[in-house]
């Protein structure tokens, strides 16, 4: 079953049983059964209801067990009180998948899930609207709306949202490849559904409405994989929490939403904020509208509408492109009169169709302009239909992405309909048009973030984590969860983050000696780990220059904290050299553990009221720069009166090191570096606080706490072949593109053919990206490299697997450089790859090998693979190794 997805029987069923089918007017069973009959379902359709002998000319069975043969998909449309018994019947009769339309309580849900798992029955729902696959004649949904075939897949937990989108789609002539209402997601959820759609040839675009997420790792992994090949538009509900929540809950909801937004940026999807934007984006995708940059020009026949559009663009950060001098000169002469030509461009209220055409043609000659918003407002001397027809003609001639806004009502209705029928996005308000530009063009920026592979730093940094692990395990054995400033800084230092040297004094006399040793001036801070803010508690004194001031400060600090927080345990006072860096900028880096997405890193100014920007680890320098650009406006990064431009490299390095720390240390629940000083000399953490807990259960994946799998440094291995040459095997990284190209160029024609099973002369950029930009949660690529006498790295072998369509197996590929064959390299690579796949819990690993590739077949046999005939190609052999189960 490696060739078909595990959910193919649910979404491409050869047989469907409607349990609760009915002829009763207004009943759920009647609507769904009628939709299947009228939709032209081409498989075998069964009606199940003991009250009827036949329904709509179909024989009716008393129960699903009476059908007497397995059924791919059951639609359960019975009352909630019958759900458990009907689910049990489905399991006993061999039904593979069931969609539960009725809603149910938590206790009943648990019973249903337990019963289904016993028989491997897969469930969608409860509370699902159903599913539709119009291209296959399947409309098993509780809707009276006809669903047209198309290339967009709609996934939602909310049946109401599905109904709203379907109603809108019918009005706007938008079709769907799939409509999947997940309901309560007690079993099949977003992750598995997205995995199915990755392989679905009918789907080119995905609309996703998200309510809540049960499995962040699976969701993010599937979302990122799908977004690599299919644009995804996502709408998230509950951005500000429920209306009956208290203020604290609302704050948490707001924080959760910015974390979700950060996750979506890393997933490469377009997130929209309301239903209108979702509709507009869906329509734009179905029309093939794909603006590639934020560089936008606006053409209007009035300054008011143009300014509205420009204001909204500025609000969203969408750039209005600066026009080149030749373009400006051309525009100034349009219509035979002088005009003020800038962006946005006002053609005047009486602008003719010809004037619109000339302006757009002039803009198309400007290489800086990629997108044009054309605005028209009704005017007695303007024919909206004539202008619309000219725009339609131009759209086929110019390279520009055109979007239209015909403002008004009845006077422009015909023209707006004409544009829509031609496949051009058309709106009635400038703001809506700008929001579409912003949302769709942002897709390309998020795609850049999606392709970044991060985490793990260097092998040397990974090896240094041993000391940090010992420190944390020691503290947990002592039942301690909050680290002191000195312990927190030690943890940071182990990951290469510069920190101030800190020593804790237990009394005032010890403080004098510590201060003398540190050297004046010094800073003193209370050592009370339970305090979240030392300064607000009166526990900080800075720039102390004498022994007398240190003596007084010790007592002042202890007395002030005891007065404000008598319940807090004070261990003493920490003393460190006072940092005098007048040109430094102070920042605050924090880590908290989100309930859904795990560790989250935030960056902002030291001021507690300053806004923070969030990112999901792992980070690399590119992702760290994106976080910096989001958190710190460009104007604030430049020179200022008391210092120079922001030392971006220093803050990038700290952010990447913090990311490495939270990746490798799942025990860290909270971390705060406050302040982090950045200046021309670099970065230094003046204070830090870390909170830990027990982390992951024993036996867990080492990165199970992460929503995005980091670079797996623990898989790096150094070894030697029989003749003594050193080899390193390691997971591939995006920056290995040149290594992969050099390796491919060095392969003989025969070896290339054995690997790719075709005469491949070169690797396309898309293939190179596919080989080097991978999701380590779903696939793995191990490369073998050597270092030559000049210190250059060369790739000499590769073994990789990718998740098969069934979701339980992985398919491998192996290739070794010609002059490195017969040295055990292939066996070593495959052995390591097999262990990774086994550790991930996959059931089988398989591959296709040419029947004449005797060397590969011998290797596979020696590794315990079973060599079988290929199910489709007689020239191939299918080799399979069982990793788990039978």
N, C-alpha and C positions, 0 to 999 in steps of 0.2 A: 504493500500500500504506500510505498514511498512516493509514488507519482501523484497522488491526490491528497488534498488537504483533509484533515480530520473532520472538518465541518462541511465538507462538500455534500454529504448526505442531508445536512440540514438546509442548506441554501440551494442545492441542486437536486432535490429529492425525486426519485423515480416513482415514489408512491406517497400519498398523503391521506391520513385519516382525520376527519373532523369529528372529534368526540364531543357530543352535545349538539350535533347538527340538528336543524329544526326547520319546520315549516311555519312556526308561530310568528306572526307579524311582530317586528321590532325586537326579535330575539337575537342574541349574539351569534348563535349557531346558524341562524338563517342568513345573516349578512355575510359571514365568512364563507359558507358553503356556496352561496350564490356568486360571490366574487370569484371563487375558483372556477365555477362552471362557466360564467360569462367571460372570464379572462382567457379562456381557452387553454387551461392547463393540459399538457400533453401526456402526463403520466397517469398512473392508476389512482383514482379518487374513491375513497371509501367514506360513507356516512355511518356514524355510530350513534345510536340512541334507541334504547329499548322501547320507546313509546311509538315508534313508527316502523312500518313495513318497507316504505320507500320514501325518499325525499328528492324532489325535483328530478324524477325519472331515474334515480339511482337506488339500488337495493340498500336497505338500511340494516346494519348488524346490531345485535343486542349489546355487544361489548367488543372492545378491540381484540380480545382473545378469540372471539368467534371468527375473526377474519381468516385465521388459520395459516397466515404467512407473515414473515417479518415486514414491517413498515418503516420507511426511512424517516418520516416526519409525522408526528401527531400534533394537531391543534386542539388543545384542551379548552373547551368553551362551556364547562360545567360550573355549577355553583361552587363556592369555596369549600363548602362542607364535604364535597365529594372529591376534592383534589387529591388527597392522600391515597384513597382507594383506587382512583383512576391511574395515578402515577404508578402504583404497584402493579396494576394490570398491564400497563405499557411495558414495564420492565420484564414481567414474566413472559410476555408475548414477543419479545425481541424488537420492540420499537427502539430505534437508534437515537432519535431526538424528539423533544417535545417543546412546544411553545405554549406557555400557560397564560391565558388571557385574564383570568380572574385574579384579583388582588387577594393577599392572605396576610395573616399576622405572623410575628416572628416565630412563635412556637410551632405553628403549622409549617412555616418555611423550613425550619430545621428538620422536621419529620420527613418532609418531601425530599429534601436534599439527601438525607441519610438513605432513604429508600432507593432513590435514583442511583446513588453511587454503588450500591450493592450489585446492580445489574448493568453498570456502565451506561445508563441512560443519561444523555446530555439534555440540559434544561435551558430554555430562554424564558425569562420572566422571574416570578409571577408579575402580573400587572402589565403585560406586554400588549401593545396594539396589534402585534403580529408581524409578519414579514411579507415583502413583495419582491419579486424578480420579474419585472414586466417583459424582459426579453425572452423569458422562458414560459410566459403565460401564467406565472404564479402571482396571485393576489390573495394571500392568506392573511389579510389585515382587516381589522374592524373599522372599516371606512366605507363611505358611499362615494368616494372620489375615485375616478378612474386614474390609474397611474400609467403615464406614458413611458415607453422605453427611452433610455438616454445613457449618458456616460458618467453620471454623478451618483455616488453612493451616499445615502443618508443613514447615519447611525445616531440613535438617541435613546436615553433611558425613559424619556417622557413620551407617552402616547399622545398627549395633547400637543406637544411640539411637532410630532410627526404629522398630525392632522393639519396643523396650521401651515406647515411647509408644503404639504401635498396640495392643499387648497390654493395657496399662492402659486405653486408650480403649474397647476392646471390653467390658471388665468394668464400666466406669463409664458406658456408654451415651453416649459422646462421638463425634461424627462429624466428618469432615474434608471441606473443599472440595478440598484438594490435599495430597499427601504427596510431597515432592521430596527425594530423597537425592542430594546433589551430589557425594559422593565426593571425589576429588582436586582438583576445580575447576581442571583444566588449561585450561579454556575458559570455559564458562558458570559463573558464580559467584554469590555472594549478590546483588551489585548488580543484575545483569540480571534475576535471578529476582524480586527485590523490585519492580523496575520493572514486570514483568508482573503481579504481584499487585495493584499499585496500580489497574490497569484491570480486574481480574477481578471481575465482579459477583457471583460465587459466594462470594467471600472477604470476611468481616467482621473477622476477627481473625487474627493471625499469631503462631505459635510458632516461635522461631528458636533453634537450637542451633549455636553457633559454636565451631569449633576454631581455625582460623587464617584470616587475611585477606590476600588478595593485593593488592588495590587499595583503599586506605583512602578515597581521594577518592570513587570510584564507590560504595563501600559506604556511606559516610556520607551522600552525596547521596541515594541511593535510600532508605536507612533513614529519613532525616529527611522525605523526601517521603511515604513510606508511613505514617509515624507521624502525620502531620498528619490523615490520614483513617481510619486503622485501628489500633486498639490493638495493640501488639507486646510480647510477653513473650519475654525473651531469657535463655538460659543459656549461660555461657561456660565451656569446659573449660580445664584447665591453669592455674588461678589461682596455683599455687605452684611451677610448673615440674615437670620429670620427677624421679622419685625417684633417678635415677642422676646428676643434676647435682651439681656442687660447690656450696659455699656461695655463691660469687659469682654463679653462674648462678641460684641460688634467689633471691638478692636482686634480680637483674635481672628475674626473673619476677614477683616481688612488685611492683616498680615498674611493670612493664608492665601489671599487672592494675589498679593504681589509675589508670593512664592510660586504660585501656580503660573503667573505670567512669566516669571523667570524660567520655569521649566519649559513653557511653550516656546520661548525664544530658542532654547537649546534643542528643542525637538524639530525646529525648522518649519513650524506651521504658522498660519496667519490666524491670529485671534481677533475676533470682532466683539463688539461690546453690546450689540442689541440685535433684535430680530431683523430690523430693516437692513442693517449692514450685512447680516447673513444672507438675506435675500439678494441684495445687490451683488455681493461677492459670488453667489451661486450663479446668478444670471451672467455676470462678467466671465466666469470660468466657462460656462456653456457656450458663450460667444467667442471664446478663444482670446479674451482680453488679457494680456500679460505685460504690463509695463515693467521695464527692466531696471529703471533707476528712479530716483526721486526727482530728477531734473524735469520740471514741469513748466510749460508756458500756457498762459490763459489768453484766449481771444474772445472778446465780447463786443456787443453793440451798445454798451452802456457802462459807465464807470461804477455805478452802484453795485450791480451784480458782480462785476469783476473784483471789486474791493471786498465783497463778502467772501468770495472764494479765496482771495489772497489772505484774508484774516484767518480763515479756518485752516488754511495750509500752514500758516505761521504757528497757530495753536498746536498743531500736530507735529511740527518739526519737518514738514515736507518742503523741500527747497524749491523756490521759484528760480529758474535758471537765469543767469545773466546772459543777455544776448550779445553776440559778437558785433563788432563795428560794421561789417558788410551787411549783416542782417538789419541792423538799426537803420542804416542808410537806405536800404530797399524799402523798409516799412514806412519810413518818413515820406516817401514819394508815392505811396499807394493812393490810388484814386485821383491822382493829378493835383493833390494839394498837400501843403505842409501839415504834418501832424506830430504830436509828441509821442514818440515810439519807445516804450519800455515794457517791461513785463510786470503786471498784466497789460495787455494791449486793448485799448478802447478804439473801435473802428467808427464809432458814432452811431446815433440812433437810427439813421437811415441807411445803414450799411447794406449793400446789395449782396446777392449770392456771389457775384464776381469778385467783390472786394474780400469776402470771406475766403474764397478760393485763392486769391493772390496772396493773402496774408499767410495762409497755411503752407502754400508752396514756398514762400520765403523762409518760413520757420523750418521747413524740411531740409533746406540747404545748410542749416546751422548744425554742425556736428554735436554741439552741446545740448541740443533739444531732443529729447526722446519721447515725451508725452505732451499732448495738447488737449486742454479742456476748451471746448467750443461752447460758448454761452450765447443764447438768443432770447431776447425779451420782445414781446409783441410791439409792433410799431406800424403805423398806418402805411408807411412807404416800404415795408419789408414783407416779402412773401415767405412765411416759415417753411412751406412745403418745398419751394424752389431752393432755398438754402439747404434744407435737409437732403434733397436729392444730390446737390453738388458735393456735400460732405460724404455721402455714400460713395459717389464716384471717386472722390479723392482717396478714401480709405483704401481702395484697391491699388492706388498708384504710389503712395508715399510710404516710407519706412516707419512713419510715426504711429504710435498708439493713440488713437483718437477716442475721446469720450465726450458726450454731448449733454448739455443742460438746456432744454427748451422750457423757459419759465412761463407760467400762466396756466390757463385752463382751456376753454373751448377753442380759442384762436390758434392754439398750437397742437391740439389733440391729434389731428390728422398727421402732422409732421412727426410728432413723437412716435406714433404708431409705425410710420414708415421707417424711421431709424431703428426701432426695435425689431421689425421684421427683417431688416438688413443685417442684424447681428451686432449693432453698435450699442454699447451701454448708453442709456439715455435717462436723464433725471429731470425732476421738476424744480430742484433747489440746488444752488451751487455748493452748499455745505455737504449734501449727500454725495455729490460727485467727487469732491475733494476727499471725503472719508474713504471712498472706494479706491482712489489713487493711492492713498496712504496705506490702506490695508493690503492691497495686492502687491504694491511695490516693496513693502516691508518683508514680504515673503522671501525676496532675494537676499536681504540682509540676514534673515534667520537661517536661510540655507547655508550661508557661510559659517555661521556658528555650529550648525549641525555637523559639518564636515570636520570639525576640530576634534582631534583625539588628545586627551589630556590625562594627567594623573601620573603619580609615581616618580616624577622627577628623574633622578639618575640612579643607577644601581648603587653607587656609593651612598646616596641619601637613604635608599631603602635599607641598606645594611646598618645604617646608624640608628634605625628605629628600634633595634634591640634594646638599647638602654632605656628608651622611652617606655617600652612595654614592661620592662622590669620595674620601673618607677611606678607605673599605674597598678600593676599587679600587687606590689608591696602595699600601696595605699589601700587598695580594695581589701586585702587580707586584714588590714587594720580597721576595716569598716569605715574608712574615711571616703568622702565623696567630693569635698571642696578642697582644692589645693591652695596652699599659701602662695603669696606673690613670688617667693623664692623658688618654690617647686614649679609654679606655672612657667616662670622664665626658664627654668632648666629644661622643661618640656619643649618650649619654643626653640631654645638654643640647639637642641638635638636635631632640629629640622633646619638649621642654618639661618634662623631669624635672629638678627642682632638684638641684644637686650642689654640693659644697664645691669651692672654687677650689684647684687643685693645681699646684705647680711642682716639677720634678725638679732636684735638686742633684747634680752629678757628683762633688764632693769636699766635704770638711768646710768649707773656706773659702767655697765657693759657698753652702753650707747656711746659714752665718751671715748672708750678705747677703739670701738669700731669706726667712729667718725675720724679719729686721728689717723687710723690706718687707711681709710678711704681717701682722706685728703679733703680739706675744705675748698669750696663750700659743699654742703651736703643737702640732700632732701630726706625727710623722715615721713614715714607713712605707717599707720596702724596696721599690725598684722592680725587681722580678724577675718578669716576667709568667708565667714557667713555674710559679711557686709558687701552688698552689691556696689555701693558707692562710698569710697573712703572720704572723699572731699566733702560730700554733703553731710557726712556724719561728724565733721570736725576733726578728721583723722589724718590731715596732711599739713606739713609745714615745709616750705621751700626756701632755698638759698640761705642756709644757716652757715655763718662764717666763724663762729667761736665755740669753744667748749661750753661756755656759760649758756649760750643760746640752745645748744643741744640738750643740756641738762634740763632747762626750762621746757623746751619743746616736748621732751619725753613725757613729763608730768602733765603738760597741757593736753597732749593728744589723748593719753589714757583717761584723764578726767572728763574730757569733752565727750568721748565715745561712751564711757560708762553712764554719763548723765543722760544721753539721748537713747542709748540702747543698752539698758542694764542687763538684758537677757543674753547678750552676745559674749562669747568667750574671746578674750584678748590674749594672744600668745606673746605679744611684745610689740616692738616697733622696728620696722625695717629701715635700714640706712643705706643710701647709695649716693654716688657722686651726683651733685646737682648739674643737670644739663643746661648749659647756657648756649642755645643755638638760636640767636635772634632772627635768623632768616628762615627758620624751619616752619613748616606748616604742620598742624596737628590734625590727625585723622583718628577715626575709631573703626576698627575691624571687629566684627562679631560673628560668632557661629552659634546657631541654635538648631535644634532638631525638630523639624516639622513633622507633624503627626502622619502625613501622607508621604512626603518626598524625602524624609531623612535630613541629613546635614544640609544647611543653607548658610552661605557666606554673605554678609552685608558689609557695605562700605559707605562711610559718610564722614562729614566734618566732625571734630571732637564735640562740638556743641550738641547736647542731647536733643535739642529741638530741631536740629538740622535734618533734612530728608535723607533717607538711606536708600541705596539701590541693592538689589539682591541678585545672587547667582547661585546656581547649583554646582557643586564640585562634581567631577574634577575640573580644574582650571589649567590652562597653559598660558603662555604670554599673550597670545591673541585674545583669548577669552578674558584674561585679566585686563587687557587694554579696553575691551568692550565694557567691562564693569566700571573702569575708571571714567570712560567717556560718558557713561550713563549717570554716574554719581556726581561728577564734577563738570560743570559747564565749560566749554572750550575757552571762554573768556577768563575763567578763573584759573586756567592752567598756564596762562601766559605770565610775563613779567609783572611784578607789582612793586610798590614803593619800597617795601622793606626786604625784598628778596628777588630772586630770579624766577625763571619759569619752573613749573613743577618738575621734579626729578621723577619722571614716569618710570624709568627703569628700576629705580629703587622700590617704588610701591608695587610694581608688577612682580618683582622677585618675592616680596613678602606675601603677596596674595597667593602666588603659586605654592610657596612653602606652607602656608596655612592650609591650602587645599590638600597638599600631600599629607599633612598631619591628620586631617579628619578622614582622609581615605584609609590610611593605614592603622588608625587607632579608633576602632568602633566604640570604645568606652567613653570617648569625649562627648558629653551631652551639651555643654555650653563652653564657649571660649570668648574672651573679650581682651583685645589689645587696646588700651585706652589710657594715655594717648600713644599714638605711633607718630613720631616726629620724622618728617621728610625734608631734607635740604640737599644742597649740592654735595655734601659729604656722604650722603646715603640715607639709610633708614635706621631707626633704633626704637625699640619698644621700651617705653619708660615704665609701664605698669601692665600687668596681665592678671587674668583670673580664669581658672579652668574648673569646670564641674564634670565629674565622671560618674558612670554607673557601671553595672555589670556587663553592658554591651550585648553581644550576640550569644544565643544559646550554643552550647558545645556542638560541634559538627556542622555548623552553618558555613555557607560560602563566606570567605573572608571579606567580601564586599557586599554582603547581603544588606547592610545598612544603607547602601547607596542606591539612589534611583537611577543613576547612570553609571555603568561599569567603567572604572578607570583603567588606564593602561596596566596590565597585569605583570608588574615587575618580578613577582615571585616565580614567573616561568622562565626567566633568563637563566641559562645554564652555560658554563664554560667547560669544555672537554677536549680531548685529543683523539685524532684518528690513529690508526695503527702505525703509520709512519712518523708520528710525533707532531704533525701539524695541528695547531690550535684552532678550534672552531667554537663559535658562540651561536647557540640557538636562542631565539627570542621572538616575541610577538612583533608583527610588522607595525610600523607607524606611518602616518601620512607623509612625513619627510623622507621616507624610503623610496619615493617615486623614481629618482634617478638610479638607485640601486637596482630596482626591478627592471627598468629599461636596459641597463647595462647587462644584467643577468640574461634577459631575453635575447638580446643581440648576440650573446656569446653561445647560445644553444645551437646545436646542429639542426639541420632541417628535419632529420629523423626524430630527434628528441622533441622538437616542437610539435611534430605531427602526433607523436605518441601522447603528448600532454593535452593538446587542444583538439585532436582528431580532425584537423583540417589544415590546409596549407596557409598558415598565418605568417605573413611577412613582417608585420609590425604590430605593436600594441597601440591601440588608439588611446587618446587621453581619457576617455570614459572607462576603458578597461583598466588603465593604470590606477585611476581613482578607485575603481571597484576593488582592486587588489590591495590597496593600501589604506583606504578609509573604511574601517569596519567597525561594527558594533560587537564588542567582545562578549556581550551577554548572549548573542545569538549565533555568533560565528567566531572562528579563530583562524589565524594565519601565522604559522611559525616559519621564520626564515633562518637559514644557516649562513653565517658570515665569517670571513677571515680578514686579517689585517696583513697587507703586504709590507715589504721592507721600507717603503716610503711612508708608512702609517695610514694608507688609504684603505677603507673598508670595501670589501667585495662580497656580493651575495653568491652563494654556491648551491643553494637548495631551498626548497619551499614545500611545506605541507599545510593544507588548509582544509577546513570543513565549513559548510554552511547549513543552516537549518532546512530540513526537507519539508515538503508541503504537508506531510502528516503531523508535523509538530512534535514527533517523538524520536525521529531519526535525524542523522546528519550525513551529508554527502561529502566525501573527501576528494581531494586532488593532490597529487604528489609529482614533483619534478626535481631532478638533481642534475647539476652541470655535468657535461660529458666527461671531463677529466677528473671529476670527483666521484664517479660511479665505481662500485665494487670496493668502497672503503667503509661500508657500514653506515653511511650518512642517511640513506633512505630509511633504513630500519630505525635509526635513532630518532629521526624526525617523526616517523609514523608512531613509534612507541610513545613519544611525548604527546602527540596529538590525540592518540587513543585515551591516554590518561586524563587529558583535559575534558574530553567528551564524556568519559565515565564519571568524572567528578561533577559534571553538570547534570547528571542523571538521565542522559539520553539512552534510549533502549537499544538502538543499533547504530553502527556506522557502516556505510556502504559506498561503493564507487563503481564506475563503469570503466572497463579496461579493454583495449583492443585485443581480440583473440590471438593476434600474432605477437603481442608484447610479452614474450616468454619470461623476460627478466622480472617484469612487474608481477606477473602471475605467480612466479616462484616466491617472490618476496611476500606477497599476500598470503600464500599458503603457509609460509613459515611463521607469519604473524597470527595464524589461527583464523584467517578468513575462509569462509565457505565460498567456493567458486561455482557459480550457477549460470545457466544460459540466460541471456538477456531477454526480458519479456517482449522487446520490440525490434531489436536489431540483431540479426544473426552474426554479424561481424564482431559483436561486443560480448563481453562476459560481465555479469553482475557479481561483484565480490561483496560479501556481507559478513560482519562480525557482530555477534550479540554481546552487548555490554551489560545489560540488566534484564532480568526476567528470562522467560523461556525463548 
